[in-house]
Amino acid sequence: MPLQSMTGFARSEGSSGRYRWAWELRSVNGKGLDMRLRLPPGLERFEPDCRRLASQHFARGNVQVGLSLSRTETSVEAVVNEDALAAVLKLRERLGDAIDPAPLKLDTLLSIRGIVDFREPEESESERAERDAEVLAGLEGALADLRAMREEEGKALGQVLLAQVDRMEKLAAIVENDPSRSPKAIADRLAQQVSMVIDNASSIDRERLHAEVALLATKADLREELDRLSSHIAAARDLLTKGGPVGRKLDFLAQEFNRESNTICSKSNAAAVSAAGIELKVVIDHFREQVQNLE
């Protein structure tokens, strides 16, 4: 599966019958998939479909979904209140001897309140169903466009992250191959420190000294940190290559990278190792910042 960034924008618009609709989608970083919907009054029925369709495309991100709906034409129809008209005609018949017997004219009927009402024609169930289907099809198109944009950005972001992983690997190799890490160099450094202690101490517990030397030797060795760092680098490269929603896992690995680099810097007794460790921390910080944008 392709990597996805969590930022993007998409718009889809069209018309159905007397209506014109437009979807606008915006996506930014988020811990999970958070949908924020802005639907016109009366169209709240679209909310379940919006959430269902979005979850088919995205695993994370704050996604804002807005729908606008407007009429492209205005039409009205005349609706006659048959009961009111019948009452008026009955009244005229009853008062026929007392009023002008001339036939009622249309303009007279229109002037009588409640006889004729002008209103927009009602939308039939089939028309509404057809319109809803076309509007939802537009949403699916907008979601596909948003996904394509997020994937395009995710592809570029993946290349940046892989380059940073490669840099971490090179810095780890610099630490691995530094002369200060050879057993002889470590032994010489410890021997010098022990000699200074013996020369300046009137009495010393030999067993305690041996134990302290063994502890110092263990602390001076970066083997475990480098092995874990190598394992984390391989895992990060595998996740970036595999793709999909791997942002959370990479964020966890970034924390592990940071832990190992801190330990390397604290154990370092050589300028070259310290310099590589500091640069490693800088690269890891950049890596973690970029990972925050990844689904």
Secondary structure, 3 states (H helix, E strand, C coil): CCCCECCEEEEEEEEECCEEEEEEEEEECCCCEEEEEECCCCCHHHHHHHHHHHHHHCCCEEEEEEEEEEECCCCCEEEECHHHHHHHHHHHHHCCCCCCCCCCCHHHHHHCCCCEEEECCCCCHHHHHHHHHHHHHHHHHHHHHHHHHHHHHHHHHHHHHHHHHHHHHHHHHHHHHCHHHCHHHHHHHHHHHHHHHHHCCCCCCHHHHHHHHHHHHHHHCCHHHHHHHHHHHHHHHHHHHHCCCCHHHHHHHHHHHHHHHHHHHHHCCCHHHHHHHHHHHHHHHHHHHHHCCEC
